[in-house]
Amino acid sequence: DYAALVGLTPGLFENVTDGTNAHLVALDVDGRILAREADIVDATRHNRIRDIYLLASSLTVDEVETLQRLGGNGAAGALDARGLRPRLNPRRADAIAKADLIVYAPGTQHSSLFPSYLTAGLGEAIAANLGATKLLITNIQADAEIAGASAVDIIGRAVHYLKDKGRLATPTPALVTHYLVNDPGTPGVQGETYVPLGRLDTLHDPRLVRVGQYEEGVTGRHDASKVLGPYVSELLRRQRVRRR
């Protein structure tokens, strides 16, 4: 229905999950409960998120107060116990298995991307495709829900959720083959607007980190040709070789 509404081929856009409804809740580093997605993305806050959770029902005011009284670790345990994990859309599982290129796009991390990585079976499906190039693209500019986070922090959290919060023993290179990190390249430009690089040397395999000016001018948006061009070109080259 959505594809028909916007004039796209059916199946081009699909839900990553089986459609199970879930409610997003976050816990910040100070033990404060962010009970709604709106609280997580609120531009008037500078949220430093400790963890996110998917629940079968939204939290009531009384439940939020009870969790707050438990403190950070207590609230984390209680929310984990209530956690819901939607299953992977079987049509997406088939597409992932056949994919030559998988892209973890930049965007609102804690309210959109990381929750989708918690889909049961997603990390395993991606890891099982050993032939695909898998790009993780970090944000260019900061927003309310990654306040104070570096590109390395974003990478670490993405891998954390793809591994079901560390419960899966999947080797990281099976999930991500390349990290693409933006560097404005101009001294003094970084400031608070741009996401800082962080300690790139702490990544498990720094050979796979690509650092460059991936921004389209000074728009805050990625330049698609810079980001994806080399990988799409290599894909097409490999396809031509296979045909020959």
Helices and strands as residue ranges (DSSP letters): H 2-6, E 23-28, E 33-34, H 37-41, E 49-55, H 61-81, H 90-98, E 101-104, I 109-113, H 114-117, H 122-128, E 133-137, G 144-146, H 151-162, H 172-175, E 178-182, G 200-202, G 206-208, E 209-212, H 224-243
